Amino acid sequence: MSGSTGVIGAIVSGLRLYRLMSVHEVIQRLPAPEAVRARSKALAMLDAVLSPEWQWRHYSYDVRWAPGEEMASMRDGSGNDYAVVFSGAGVYAQANSHESPIAASRASPPAPWPGLFDSLPEAFRPFAREPAFQDHNGVPRATVCLWREHGDSAWRCGDVQVPDGSDGDADGALWLFGLLAEDRAEAYREFAEGYYEVDPPVEAIRHVYDLKPLTEAVVSALNPDARLEDLAADIATVGYPM
């Protein structure tokens, strides 16, 4: 009987984990804040090389987003996006999967999913009210919220759970933050193949992942039509090392 009880307990435990939003998995996989910052800059620089036109880029980074604040962002042109703000208080991240069953637009009236912002530290609450991160109704455009204050030993999120009948990535956190949580240069190449329909060499991608200064050879390897001198403004905006 004790053996069967153990099996049942394991199944119940598994079900509980399955019902947790995938943000709970993401906060376990994300590296330390400085590694997230570095990877965000690398993704933005790679996109700048592959896509000279800013409006077609997936990843961006603005070292001068606001006084004392930097922001990494992602947008796919289909209503899915994220913003990661690096401030004096720590790091705040908000993301939106527009087809998620917990999207604010699915509530009447529109409202954030329960638990999403409830335990957000006061230092980060201005970001949850930031107009740039809200929809046209003034509601936070978010299915994911996570943060890490200076002095924290781990990333944190609210007590949010998947509604019955939804899969484990109902909030979209796993795919929205996938590349930030993945340190392989091959992962970006796979993304570039699908999004930009190109196949940049892993060695060149790794050069940028390591935040080594760009060279004409690396830029040409990533995009034969790009020139290093044309990237000066992007290098400054990203704050990429010279």
C-alpha positions in Angstrom: 0.0 0.0 0.0 2.8 2.4 0.9 4.3 1.8 -2.6 1.1 2.7 -4.4 0.7 5.7 -2.1 4.2 6.9 -3.2 3.2 6.5 -6.9 0.0 8.4 -6.4 1.9 11.1 -4.5 4.4 11.5 -7.3 1.5 11.8 -9.9 -0.2 14.4 -7.8 3.0 16.3 -7.4 3.6 16.2 -11.1 0.1 17.5 -11.8 0.7 20.4 -9.5 4.0 21.3 -11.3 2.2 21.0 -14.6 -0.4 23.6 -13.5 2.2 26.1 -12.5 2.8 28.8 -15.1 5.9 28.3 -17.2 7.3 31.5 -15.6 8.1 29.3 -12.6 10.4 27.3 -14.8 11.9 30.4 -16.5 13.0 32.0 -13.2 14.9 28.8 -12.5 16.6 28.8 -15.9 17.5 32.5 -16.2 21.1 33.4 -15.4 22.2 36.2 -13.1 21.2 39.7 -14.0 24.5 40.8 -15.6 24.4 37.7 -17.8 20.9 38.6 -18.9 22.0 42.1 -19.6 25.0 40.8 -21.6 22.9 38.3 -23.6 20.2 41.0 -24.3 22.9 43.3 -25.8 24.2 40.4 -27.9 20.8 39.5 -29.2 20.1 43.2 -30.1 23.5 43.6 -31.8 23.0 40.4 -33.8 19.6 41.6 -34.9 21.0 45.0 -35.9 23.6 43.3 -38.2 21.0 40.9 -39.7 18.3 43.5 -40.1 19.4 47.1 -41.0 15.8 48.2 -40.8 14.9 48.6 -37.1 11.2 47.9 -37.6 11.9 44.4 -38.7 14.1 43.5 -35.8 13.0 41.0 -33.1 15.4 42.1 -30.3 16.5 45.6 -29.3 18.4 47.2 -26.5 18.5 50.8 -25.4 21.2 51.8 -23.0 19.6 55.3 -22.7 16.0 54.2 -22.3 15.5 56.5 -19.3 17.8 58.2 -16.8 19.6 55.5 -14.8 17.7 52.8 -16.7 18.4 50.5 -19.6 15.8 48.3 -21.4 16.0 45.1 -23.5 13.0 44.4 -25.6 11.5 41.9 -28.0 8.6 42.1 -30.3 7.5 39.7 -33.1 5.1 42.0 -34.9 2.1 39.7 -34.0 1.3 41.1 -30.6 3.9 39.2 -28.6 6.6 41.1 -26.8 8.7 41.6 -23.7 10.5 44.4 -21.9 13.3 43.9 -19.4 14.3 47.0 -17.4 17.7 47.3 -15.7 17.4 49.9 -12.9 19.0 51.0 -9.7 16.5 48.7 -7.9 17.3 45.6 -9.9 15.7 44.0 -12.9 12.0 44.0 -13.9 10.6 42.0 -16.8 7.2 41.9 -18.3 6.1 39.9 -21.3 2.9 39.3 -23.2 1.6 36.4 -25.2 -1.4 37.8 -27.0 -3.1 34.4 -27.5 -2.6 33.3 -24.0 -5.7 32.2 -22.0 -4.6 34.6 -19.3 -4.2 37.7 -21.5 -5.8 40.7 -19.9 -8.0 41.2 -23.0 -9.8 38.0 -22.2 -11.2 39.3 -19.0 -14.3 41.6 -18.9 -13.4 44.3 -18.2 -9.8 43.8 -19.2 -7.5 43.1 -16.2 -4.2 41.4 -15.4 -4.4 37.7 -14.4 -4.7 37.2 -10.6 -1.4 37.0 -8.9 0.6 38.4 -11.7 1.5 41.7 -9.9 0.3 41.0 -6.4 3.7 40.4 -4.8 5.7 42.8 -7.1 8.0 44.9 -4.9 7.1 48.5 -4.5 10.4 49.6 -6.3 9.2 48.0 -9.5 5.5 49.0 -9.4 6.1 52.2 -11.5 7.1 49.8 -14.4 3.8 47.9 -14.1 2.2 51.3 -14.6 4.5 52.4 -17.4 2.3 53.6 -20.4 4.8 52.0 -22.9 4.0 48.7 -21.3 0.2 49.1 -21.4 -2.5 48.5 -24.0 -4.9 51.2 -25.3 -7.1 50.7 -22.2 -4.3 51.5 -19.8 -4.0 47.8 -18.8 -0.6 46.2 -18.4 0.2 44.2 -21.6 1.4 41.2 -19.7 0.9 37.5 -19.2 4.3 37.2 -17.5 6.0 39.3 -14.8 9.3 38.5 -13.1 11.9 40.4 -11.2 15.1 40.4 -9.2 16.0 43.1 -6.7 19.6 43.9 -5.9 20.6 41.5 -3.1 18.2 38.8 -4.2 19.8 35.4 -4.7 17.1 34.3 -7.3 14.6 35.5 -9.8 11.0 35.9 -8.5 7.5 35.9 -9.8 3.9 36.1 -8.4 1.8 33.1 -7.4 0.2 32.6 -10.8 -1.2 29.3 -12.1 -2.5 27.9 -15.3 -6.3 27.7 -15.7 -7.8 24.3 -15.9 -7.4 22.7 -19.3 -4.4 24.9 -20.3 -1.0 23.6 -21.1 2.1 24.3 -19.0 3.2 27.3 -21.2 -0.1 29.1 -21.1 1.6 32.3 -20.1 4.1 32.0 -23.0 7.1 32.6 -20.7 9.1 29.6 -22.0 9.1 30.7 -25.6 9.1 34.4 -25.0 12.3 34.3 -22.8 13.7 31.2 -24.4 16.8 32.8 -25.9 17.6 34.7 -22.7 17.6 31.5 -20.8 19.7 29.7 -23.5 23.4 30.3 -23.6 24.2 28.4 -26.8 25.1 30.4 -29.9 23.4 27.6 -31.9 20.1 28.6 -30.3 20.4 32.0 -32.0 21.3 30.5 -35.3 18.2 28.3 -35.1 16.2 31.5 -34.4 17.8 33.4 -37.3 17.1 30.5 -39.7 13.4 30.6 -38.8 12.9 34.4 -38.5 15.4 35.9 -41.0 15.8 32.9 -43.2 19.5 33.0 -43.0 22.2 30.7 -41.6 24.9 32.8 -39.9 28.0 30.9 -38.8 28.1 29.9 -35.2 31.6 31.2 -34.7 30.5 34.8 -35.6 27.4 34.5 -33.3 29.6 33.3 -30.5 31.9 36.3 -31.0 28.9 38.6 -30.4 27.6 36.4 -27.5 31.0 37.0 -25.8 30.6 40.7 -26.4 33.9 41.0 -28.2 34.4 44.1 -30.3 32.9 43.9 -33.8 35.2 43.6 -36.7 34.5 43.9 -40.4 35.1 40.2 -40.8 32.5 39.2 -38.2 29.9 41.6 -39.5 30.4 40.3 -43.1 30.2 36.7 -41.9 26.9 37.5 -40.2 25.5 39.5 -43.1 27.5 40.0 -46.3 25.5 43.1 -47.1 26.3 44.9 -43.8 29.2 47.2 -43.1 30.7 47.9 -39.7 30.7 51.7 -40.2 27.0 51.6 -40.8 26.4 50.1 -37.4 27.9 53.0 -35.3 24.5 54.3 -34.2 23.3 50.8 -33.2 26.5 50.1 -31.3 26.0 53.3 -29.3 22.3 52.6 -28.6 23.0 49.0 -27.5 26.0 50.0 -25.5 27.9 47.3 -27.2 31.7 47.2 -26.3 33.9 49.0 -28.7 
